Amino acid sequence: MYDYENNSQNAGGSASDSGTENSMGTGSEYRYSGPFYQDNISSDSSSEGAGSNSSSGYSYSYGSGSYRNTGEVTPKKKNKKKFGRLAAKTVCIALLFGVVAGAAFQGTNYIGRQLFGDDVTASGSDNATTVTPEIGTVTPQTGSSQTSGNTVADIVEECMPSLVAITNVSVREVQNYWGWGWYSQPQEQEEVSTGTGIIIGQNDSELLIVTNNHVISGASSLTVLFSVDEGNEDASAVEAQIKGTDATKDIGVIAVPLREIPDTTMSQIKAASIGDSSQLKVGDQVVAIGNALGYGQSVTTGIVSALDREVTLENDDGTTINNRLIQTDAAINPGNSGGALLNMQGEVIGINEAKLSSSYVEGMGYAIPISDVESIIGDLKSLETRSEVAAENMGYLGVTCQDVTQEVSEMYDMPAGVYLKSIVPNCAAEQAGLQKGDIITRFDGVSISSYEALRERLQYYEAGETVEVTVQSPGDGGYTEKTVNVTLSTQAEVEANQ
């Protein structure tokens, strides 16, 4: 029987997922291709920030690298600012506040309608309704991906309006090494990183964008700049919120309020067309688009070099994820993470994620197969947009748990998810009827494949909230699915009953 008594994890606390390193040589590593941290860029620098794992020979790294702009955090006014090229000037974070005077005059109402997109249904009517603007969709070329007749320029022209540049502002603690003893106190520093996102649709009030989880994780604020606005000196980045993430697959969906997007931009942007990555063949031509080095959208092209490449990547917090990815020789550079890998029909068949970093390795980039995460993206799209709650207000299940990975699932004929090792008495899980041995597979409608994914979701729920949790319960030689309503406990309740 699989040993679940090792590496237990407490839902709502910290965790460390196990993983094996790729040891393929010396002096290189897998790196995330994003985000790209904005600081200390030099021609001979090979450091790309997030996700590096120097203990392995080769090292994979998140392709968006992360371009850091560090400094002490001071209170700042949130103003609408122009988004300039990083090579020319400091990135400005545009947090658009729709400020409208409260006077109840017709002129002010007219201005409000112009700013927020409201319209009146009929002339002279007192009843006003909000008209939801509709964006276009990338039109894929018919025929096979290799006989469509499209050139790379054709693909770029059609698909570029579906790409956005993402800027992530986060805050981290760093040690002040200039002091001694009690004088040496941690200081907060602001980091600015950039990556890429793909427009995948809209709902009644939001534009929806998919990207990598590592591009948006830890954000205190997020903004996006639409590719159609690049080069427009009057264009501004627009504030976005995280809708949902799946850390184990490195996928995240963010939302931009439609009312914040100018009409001229709405008329030009498009939702991407999603392809079928399971139909890819080695040698198929592909095009990669992304916000490389934070300079704005750029294009590279190549072929599918290999399929189902197993790659292990390490996050900033030491946790690892292990996925099977598309390998391509199209250049995947820092800032590309979350961008599109397209077939020659203009369909998204991958989400750019990582590269193999080495002084003697070239042309080994990696993308998440879109068909492997399409259902996850669908789940994340349907979530209510939430803000991360303060740690002291976060809800707890009151369990210790262990991942049931896909490998363990197949080996022991168990559902993949989060195995409950123990239940804290008188807390949320016990009160809802959950028991030791149950395996959580969904939380509030979102598939849960690991503790890390569960912890990511809990960050958006306050103690006292009631959510639906789906579990597989053992019995009669198999597992039975059930869904229960769980009212989340407080951290104090969990600690008092442990």
N, C-alpha and C positions, 0 to 999 in steps of 0.2 A: 504494500500500500504506500502511496506517496506520503512523505513526511511533511505535514503542515505545521510542525512544531518549531520550525526554524524561521528566523526572519519575520516574526509576527509584526503586524502593523495596526495602529489604532486609527480608525476612521476619524478624520478631523485633525490628525497630527502629521508627523513627517514620515517619510518612507524612503527606502532605497531598493530599487529593483536590481536584480542580479543580471549579469550579462557577460558574455565572453568577448575578449578583445580580438581584433583581427591582427594577427601577427604574420605579416607577409614580407618582411624585409626590415630595413632600418631607415630611420630619418624621415618618415612620412606618416600621415595620419588622415583618417576620414574626418572631414569637417562639414558642419552645416554650411550651406551656401547662404545663410542669412541668420540673423540680421547683420547689417554692416554698421559697426560702431564708429562714430565720427570723432576721431581724435588721433593725433600722432601718426599721420600717414606719411610714409617716406618710400622712396623708390626701392629700397632694399629690404623693406619690412616684410616678413612672412607671417606675422601674427595676425590671426583673424578672430580672436576673441572667443565667442561662445562655442561650446561643443567640442573643443579640441581634446584629444586624448593622447598625450605624449608618451604614455607607457607602452603603446603598441609600436611595432615597427613602422608599417604604413599607418597613417592615421586618416580616418574619415572625418570631415568636418562639415558642419552646417554651412551650405553654400552661401547664405546671405551674410556670413562672416560676422558682422556687427561692427558698425562704424561708430565709435564712442566719442562723445563730447562730454568730458567730465568736469565737475566743478562743484563748489558748495551750493546747496540749494537755498535760494532766498525766495521770499514771497514774490510772486509775479502777477501782474495784471494780465488777464486773459483777453487779448485783443485779436482782431482780425489782422493777419500779417501776410505779406507776399511770400510765396514759396520760391526762392531762388535756387539756382544750381549750386550744388555743394562745392564744386571746384572754384566758384567765384566768390561765395559768401557763406556765412553761417546759416545753417538751416533754421528757419523760423517756424515755430509751431503755431498753426492758425487754429485758434479755438473761437469759432464764430458764435457770438452771442446775438440773438435777434432782439435788439432793443427797440421797443416801440412805445411811444408815449401813451399814457393811459387816458388821455382826453377823448371823450366820446363824440368827436366830430366826424362828419362824413369823410373829410379829407384824410384824417388819420386812419379811418377804417380802410380807405382805399390803399394807403401805403402798406398797412398790415397785410392786405390781400396780395399785394405785389411781392412782399417779402416772404410770406409763408405759403403762397400758392393757393389761397382760398378763392372761390369764385361763387357767384350767385347763380342759381339754377335758371332763373328767368328774370327779365327786366321788370322792375317794380315789385318784385317779390321780397318779402322780409325774411324768408327762409333761405339760408345759405348752406351749401354743401361743399365739401372739399373734393375737388376733382383730382384723382390720382393720375399723375402723368405716367405714360407707358414708355419704356425704353425698347429699342430694337433688339434683335438677336442676330448674332453672327450667322450668316447663311453658308452652310458647308457645301463644297463642290460635290456633285454626284459622281459616282464611279468609285473604283478602288483607290486607296490612298496613293498608289504608285502610278495610276494611269489617269489621274484627274486632269492633268495638263496645267495645273497651277504652278506658277513660279514662286520662289520665296517672297518676292516683292508683292505678289498677289495675296499671299497668306498674311503678310504683315499689314497691308492696307486694310484688309477685311477684319482682322482680329485685334489690332492694336487698340481700338476703342473699348475693348473689354478688360484692359489692364489698368491697374492703379499702383502708385507708389505709396507705401505705408511708412509712417514715422511713429516710432514708439518712444515715449519719454518715460523712463523709470527712475526709481531712486533706490540706491543701495548704500549699506553701511561699509565704510572703510576705516581701517585702523590709523590713527594719527601716531606716526612713529617719531615725531619730534618731541613728544613729551616723555616724562618718566613717572612711574608709579601711578597715582590717582590722577595725575595731570594728563596721562595718555588715554584719551577718550575716543571712542569711535565717532566718526563724522559721517553725515549723509552727503552723498554726491549724486548729482543728476547725470543720467546717461541718456544719450539720444542715439537710437539705432534705426536703420531703414531696411525695408524689405519690399516685397511685391505681393499683390493680391489679384484675384481674378473675379470679375463680376459674374455672378451665377443666377441672378434674378432679382425679384422684388416682391414685397407684399403690399398691403394697403398703405403703409406708412414708411417703409424702410427699403433701402437698396441693400442687397445681400452680397457679400464678398467672401470668397474662400481663400485661405492662406495657410502657412505652416503655423502650428502652435508655438514653435520657438521664436517666430517673428513677433508675436504679440504677447507672449508670457511676461508677467511682471509689470505690465504697463500701468502707469498712473494716468497717462492720457495717450490716446491714439488719434492720428489724423491721416487722411488719405488725400492724395493729389491725383486727379484723373489724367490719364495719358493725353486725352484730347485737349487738356489745358496746359500741357507743357509748352513753353515758349511764349505763353500769354502773360505778360508782365502784370496784368491786372487780376490774374487768377489767384485764388486762395485755396489752401488746403481746408478740408472740412472734417470736423470732429466725428469720430466713430466710436462705437461701443462693442465690446466682445459679446457675441450672442451665445457662443458655446465652443468648447474645445474637446478634443480627444487626444490626450498627451501620448498615449501608447501608439497611435498612428501618426502623430505629429500633424494633426489637422485642426484648424480653427475656422470659425465663421464669425465675421464682424458685420455690423449693421450701421448704415448711415441714414439719418432721417431724410426723407425725400424733400421736406420743406427747406432743408439747408442747401440743396443742390440748385444752382442757377438753371433757369429754363434753357439757356443756350447749351449748357453742359448736358442736361437731360436729353436734349434733342440729338446729341452726337454719340453718347456712350451706348454700348451694346452689352447684352448678356452673352457669355461664351456659349458655344455649341459643344456639348459633351460627347466624346467618342467612346469607343469600346477598346480598352487597352488589352483585353484578352485576345484580340485579333491581330495584335502586333507580331511581326516577324523580324528576326535578326536581319539587319540590312535595310529595313524600311527607313526612308528619309524623314527627318524630324526637324522642327524649328523651335528654338527656345527664345522666349521673350521675358525680360525682367529688368529690374531697377539696379543694374550692376554698379557697385561702388557708390550707389546713391546719386549717380549723375543724371538719372532719368532712364526711361525705357531704352534698352538696346537689344539687338537681335544677333543670335548665333545660329548656326545650322550644322547638321551632321547626320549621323545615322543611329539606329538602335544597335548598340554594340553587343548587348546581351540582355537576357530576360531573367527574372527571378533571382537576381543577385542578392545574397543575404548580407546585410550590412548592419553593424552595431554602432550606434551613435551615443555619445555621452552628453548629458545636459549639464548646465552650470551647477546644479545642485548635486551632481554625482550620479544621478539615476541614469539608466541606459534604456534605449529602445532598440529593438531588433526587428527589422522589416525586410521583406523581399522587394527589391526595387528594379526599375528599368535603368540599365546602364547605357549612356550615350557619350559620343565624342563631341557633341555640341558643347561649347564652353559654358560651364556653370560656375559663376563667379560670386564673390561676396555681394550680397544685395539681391541676387537672383531668387533666393528662397521664397516660395509661395507663388512664383511665376508659372507661366504656362509652357508645357512641352506639347507641341502641336504636330499632328500628322499633316500630310500634304492636301488634305481636304479642309484644313483650318479647324479641326476639332481638337479639343483638349483631351489628350490621352495620358497626361502625367502632370504632376505638380512638382516643380523643381525643388530639391531639398538639400543635396550634399555633393561633395566632390572628394576625390582622393588627392590629398595634398602631399607633394613630395618634390624635391629638387630634380628628380630624375623620372618623374611620371607625368604624362600629359594625356589629356583627352579622356579622363575618367570621371564623368559627372553622373549623378543619380537623381531619379525622379520617382515619386510615389505613383504607382499605376492607378489611374482614375477609377477603374472598375472595382478595385479593391476597397475603395473608401466612399463610393457613391452613396451607399445606404447610410453611412455615418454622416455624410454631408447633409443628406435629406433629413436626418434626425435633428441635427444642429440647427438647420434652417427653420424648423418648426418651433423651436424653443421661444419662450418669452424672453425678451431682451432684459437682462438683469445687470445690476452693478455689483461689483465685489463688495461684500459686507466686511465691516471691521472685525478683526480677529476675536475680540471679546464678545461679539454678538453672533458669531457663527454657530450654526446648528451642528449637533453631534448625533450619531447613531448609537454610540455606546457599544462598540464591538472591537475586537481585534481580528485581523483578517490576513489572508494569504492569497496571492494570485494563483489562479488556475490558468496557466498559459495554454495556447493551442496545442503545444507539444504534449503537455501533461494531460490535456483533455483527450487527445487521441490515444495516448498510452494507457490511460486508466478508465476510458469510457465515461468521462465526467463532463458536465457542461463547462464551457469556458466562462470565466467570470471571477468573482471575489468570494473565496471560501471563508465562512465565519468560524473562526477558531474558538472564540468565547464571546459570551454576551454579558454586559455589565448589568447587574440586577437593578430593577426599577427605573431603567432608562428607556430611551426611545425604541430600540430594537425589541427588547423583551416585552414592552407594553403593546407592541404591534403583533406579537406572536412569533417573531423570528426566533430560530433556534440554532444552536451549534450544529455545524454540518451543512446548513443552508448555503447556497451559492447565489450571490446577487448577480443578476444579469442585466437589469435595467434600473435606472434611477430617474424618476420623473420623465419617463418616455425616452430616455437616451440610453443606448447600449453601453454597458459597463464591462470592460474586458480586463481591468486591472485596478489595484488599489489607487494608483496614481490618477486614473480617470475618475474614480469615485471622489477622491480628495479635491480634484479640480472642480467637480460639480458642487460639492458642499460649500465651497468658498462663496457661492452666490445665494445661499439660503440662510435665513436667520433662525435662531432658536425659537421654537414655538410654531414654525410653519409646518403644515402637513403636506407630505408629498407621497406619490405612489412609488412603491418599490416592488420590483418583480424579482422573485427568487425561484430557484429550483431546489425542491426539498427531497432528500433521499427517502427511499422506502420501497419495499417489495422488489428489491433487486434493481431498481431504476430511480428515476427522478420525476417528480411531478411539479409543474409550474403553478405558481400562485402569485397574485398581486395583492399587496396589503397597503393600507394607508398608515404612514409613520409620521407622528408628530415629533419633530426633532428636539432633542434635549439641549441643555446648556452645558458648557464645559465644566462649570461648578458642580452640576448634578452628576456628571460622569466621574469626576475626580472624587466626589464624596462617597460614591458607591463602589469604587474600585477596591 
